[in-house]
Each structure stands twice: as structure tokens, then as C-alpha cells.
Amino acid sequence: SGENWLDNLRLSSKCTVQVKAGQQLTINTPGGGGFGTATLKKN
């Protein structure tokens, strides 16, 4: 699962916030990977 941060405060997964100028909103989402065995594509 991902993480949401406003400055140094961890946010819940579902919330509404107002971000002011100078604040940092960080959204970390899982990704990459894929499914199954990797295969090579021929051009």
C-alpha cells in the first residue's frame, strides 16, 4: 500500500487537506513489477 505525507505528517489513505504555498505533499504509490515471467520482445 502507499503512503501520503504532508510535510512530516502522515495522512490517512482517504482524506481532504488544504496545501499551502511552501508545504510539501508526498504521494508514495507502489508500482513497477508486473505480472508473470519476463519475456524478450523481438523487433
Summary of the structure (lengths in Angstrom):
residues: 43
radius of gyration: 17.1
end to end distance: 35.8
largest distance: 49.4
contacts: 46
relative contact order: 0.33
helix: 0%
strand: 26%
